[in-house]
Amino acid sequence: MNKKDKFEGQKLIVLPKKVIEGLENNRLTSYLYITDIGFFPRGRYHYRERINGSDENILIFCFEGSGWVEVNGEKQELSKNMYTIIPKNIPHKYSADSKDPWTIYWAHFLGSKADAFVYPLNYPRSLEASDTARFSDRIQLFDEIYLNLESGYSKQNMEFTSILLMHLLGSLKYLSQFRKINEANQNNVVSKAVFYMKSNLNKKISLAEIASYCRISVSHFCLLFKNHTSYAPVEYLIFLRMQRACNLLEFSSLKINKVALDIGYQDAYYFSRIFKQVIGKSPTLYRRSCQS
């Protein structure tokens, strides 16, 4: 049974018809523009079926969890770091997985040059995880588009969001080129170390493991890392864990002990003590301050 879409933390913007008409007639935005954009976290019961298709092309990027998309009767499984684009006017339906519902960023878009980013229809496409992947940069583009639309429909805002949309779609179409900026740092010890830390926040990892991943000795690794960041690797790892904890406390309903486990602390009391030392307030007070 499909239920009404309502997901804690969801957000969406649907542009008014008059604004869309302005985008169609603007010589800059007419090439490519947003009509709708949104974010659905853990979208249990999320389901859509459009027997005549949509008037716009639809981008769906799966950030976490899983689901499926069916286009013209062909089913695509979508999971973490995968995306699909559904062409306009094509019958389709899609749904979050009932056991592991997806968290998705999505956008509807049009424009005289939109087809260049829609085709070929070899979907779904997977974005391989690596230390050059730039996942956070891509999410930032989504957020910038959303924030600019949220702040108003001025000509400048709308033109800028079209430029951002082209950048976002380009980051998917020209994947290797988008990652070039990080390739120069791929062999950089600090970049590799931070990537390893972020990938293992839920585990107990040692300096020896990180140094081994970077293929240098522990002493050399510690020296390089501190020279580059001004922090010892262990302290920096704690900062990353607390950053992750802040996100969980603000954007999830996990209990404190579950947050602690998620970032590698078996002892919730020890986690709370470290959190207060780094952030300046207890996890409970931090969560309360986010809700006020």
C-alpha positions in Angstrom: 0.0 0.0 0.0 1.5 3.4 -1.0 1.2 6.1 1.6 1.4 9.9 1.2 5.0 11.2 0.8 6.1 12.8 4.0 9.7 12.3 5.1 11.3 14.0 8.1 13.7 16.5 6.7 12.3 16.5 3.2 12.5 19.7 1.1 11.4 20.7 -2.3 10.8 23.7 -4.5 8.4 23.8 -7.5 8.8 26.9 -9.6 5.7 28.9 -10.5 4.5 28.8 -14.1 5.3 32.4 -14.6 8.9 32.0 -13.5 9.3 29.0 -15.8 8.0 31.1 -18.7 10.7 33.7 -17.9 13.3 31.0 -18.0 12.1 29.8 -21.4 12.4 33.3 -22.8 15.8 34.2 -21.2 18.6 33.7 -23.8 20.9 32.4 -21.1 18.6 30.1 -19.1 16.6 28.8 -22.1 19.4 26.3 -22.8 19.0 24.5 -19.5 16.9 25.3 -16.4 15.3 23.8 -13.3 11.6 23.5 -12.8 11.5 21.5 -9.6 14.2 20.3 -7.1 14.2 18.5 -3.8 15.7 16.2 -1.2 13.9 13.2 0.3 15.7 11.5 3.2 14.9 7.8 4.0 11.8 8.0 1.7 9.9 5.0 2.9 6.7 4.6 0.9 8.0 7.0 -1.7 6.3 6.0 -5.0 5.5 7.7 -8.3 3.8 6.4 -11.4 3.3 8.6 -14.5 1.6 6.6 -17.3 2.2 9.5 -19.8 5.5 10.4 -18.4 6.6 13.8 -17.0 6.6 17.1 -18.9 10.3 17.5 -17.7 13.4 15.3 -17.6 14.0 13.9 -14.1 17.3 13.4 -12.4 17.4 11.1 -9.4 20.6 10.7 -7.5 20.6 8.1 -4.7 22.7 9.2 -1.8 21.9 6.3 0.5 19.7 3.3 0.7 18.1 1.8 -2.4 15.1 1.8 -4.7 14.1 1.1 -8.3 13.1 3.0 -11.4 11.1 1.5 -14.3 11.2 3.3 -17.6 9.1 2.1 -20.6 8.8 -1.3 -18.7 12.5 -1.7 -18.1 13.4 -1.8 -14.4 16.6 -0.3 -13.0 17.9 -0.9 -9.5 19.3 2.2 -7.8 21.5 2.2 -4.7 24.1 4.4 -3.0 26.1 6.6 -5.4 24.0 5.7 -8.4 21.8 8.0 -10.6 19.4 7.9 -13.4 17.8 10.4 -15.7 14.2 9.8 -16.9 13.5 11.5 -20.3 10.4 13.7 -20.5 7.2 12.2 -21.9 8.3 8.6 -21.2 6.0 6.4 -19.1 7.7 5.5 -15.8 7.4 4.7 -12.2 9.8 4.5 -9.3 9.8 3.5 -5.6 12.0 3.4 -2.6 13.0 0.0 -1.3 10.6 -1.0 1.5 13.4 -2.4 3.8 16.2 0.1 2.9 14.5 3.2 1.6 16.6 5.6 -0.4 17.7 9.1 0.4 17.6 11.0 -2.9 18.4 14.3 -4.4 16.3 15.0 -7.4 15.6 17.6 -10.0 13.2 18.2 -12.9 14.8 20.2 -15.8 14.1 21.4 -19.3 15.9 23.5 -22.0 16.8 23.5 -25.6 20.1 21.8 -24.8 18.7 19.4 -22.1 18.9 16.4 -24.4 22.7 16.7 -24.5 22.7 15.7 -20.8 19.9 13.1 -20.9 21.1 10.9 -23.7 22.4 8.2 -24.2 20.0 6.3 -22.1 22.5 3.9 -20.6 21.1 4.1 -17.1 21.4 3.6 -14.2 25.0 4.9 -13.9 27.2 4.2 -10.9 29.7 6.8 -9.4 32.6 4.7 -8.2 33.9 5.7 -4.8 37.5 6.9 -4.7 39.6 9.6 -3.1 39.0 11.7 -6.3 35.2 11.1 -6.4 34.1 14.6 -5.2 30.8 13.4 -3.9 30.5 16.3 -1.4 31.2 18.8 -4.2 28.3 17.4 -6.2 25.9 17.6 -3.2 27.1 21.1 -2.6 25.9 22.0 -6.2 22.5 20.6 -5.4 22.4 22.7 -2.2 23.5 25.8 -4.0 20.8 25.5 -6.6 18.2 25.0 -3.8 19.4 27.9 -1.7 19.5 30.3 -4.6 15.9 29.3 -5.6 14.8 29.5 -2.0 16.2 33.1 -1.7 14.0 34.4 -4.6 13.3 34.3 -8.3 15.3 37.3 -9.4 16.8 37.3 -12.9 20.3 37.0 -11.4 19.3 34.0 -9.2 17.6 32.2 -12.0 20.6 32.7 -14.4 23.0 31.5 -11.7 21.0 28.4 -10.9 21.0 27.4 -14.6 24.8 27.7 -14.7 24.9 25.6 -11.5 22.6 23.0 -13.1 24.9 22.7 -16.1 27.8 22.2 -13.8 25.9 19.5 -11.9 24.8 17.6 -15.0 28.3 18.1 -16.4 29.8 16.5 -13.3 27.8 13.4 -14.1 28.2 13.3 -17.9 32.0 14.2 -17.8 32.9 12.1 -14.8 36.7 11.8 -15.3 37.0 15.5 -16.1 35.1 16.5 -13.0 37.5 14.4 -10.9 40.6 15.9 -12.5 40.9 18.6 -9.9 41.6 15.9 -7.3 43.8 13.7 -9.4 46.8 15.9 -8.8 46.4 15.2 -5.1 45.6 11.5 -5.5 49.1 10.5 -4.4 49.2 13.2 -1.8 49.7 11.5 1.6 47.3 13.8 3.5 44.5 13.5 0.9 44.8 9.7 1.0 44.9 9.6 4.8 41.8 11.8 5.1 39.9 9.7 2.6 40.8 6.6 4.6 39.8 8.2 7.8 36.4 9.3 6.4 35.8 5.9 5.0 36.4 4.2 8.3 34.8 6.5 10.9 32.7 3.6 12.3 35.8 1.5 13.0 38.7 1.6 15.4 41.7 2.3 13.2 45.3 2.8 14.1 48.1 5.1 12.9 49.8 2.0 11.5 46.8 1.2 9.4 46.5 4.7 8.0 50.2 4.9 7.3 50.1 1.5 5.6 47.3 2.7 3.4 49.4 5.7 2.4 52.4 3.3 1.9 54.8 5.2 4.2 56.2 4.6 7.7 54.2 5.8 10.7 56.9 8.3 11.7 57.1 9.8 8.2 53.3 9.9 7.9 52.8 11.7 11.3 55.4 14.3 10.3 53.9 15.0 6.9 50.4 15.1 8.2 51.1 17.6 11.0 53.2 19.8 8.7 50.3 20.0 6.3 47.3 20.3 8.6 48.9 21.6 11.9 47.2 18.7 13.7 48.3 15.2 14.7 46.5 12.5 12.7 44.7 11.1 15.8 43.4 14.6 16.7 42.3 15.2 13.1 40.5 11.8 13.1 38.6 12.9 16.3 37.6 16.1 14.6 36.2 14.1 11.6 34.3 11.8 14.0 32.8 14.7 15.9 31.8 16.4 12.6 30.0 13.2 11.7 28.4 13.1 15.1 27.1 16.7 14.7 25.4 15.7 11.5 23.8 12.6 13.0 22.6 14.6 16.1 21.1 17.3 14.0 19.6 15.3 11.1 18.7 11.9 12.5 16.8 10.6 15.5 19.5 8.1 16.5 20.0 7.8 20.3 23.3 9.0 21.7 24.7 5.5 22.1 23.8 4.7 18.5 25.5 7.9 17.3 28.6 6.8 19.3 28.6 3.4 17.7 28.3 4.9 14.2 31.5 6.8 14.7 33.5 4.0 16.3 32.9 4.5 20.0 31.6 1.5 22.0 31.3 3.6 25.2 28.7 6.3 24.9 29.9 8.1 28.1 33.4 8.3 26.7 32.0 9.6 23.4 30.0 12.2 25.2 33.1 13.4 27.1 35.1 13.7 23.9 32.3 15.4 22.1 32.0 18.1 24.8 35.8 18.7 24.7 35.7 19.2 21.0 32.4 20.9 20.4 32.0 22.7 23.7 28.7 21.2 24.8 27.3 17.7 25.4 25.6 15.7 22.6 22.2 16.2 24.3 22.7 20.0 24.6 24.0 20.1 21.0 20.9 18.3 19.7 18.6 20.6 21.7 20.3 23.7 20.4 19.7 22.5 16.8 16.0 22.1 17.5 15.6 25.6 19.1 
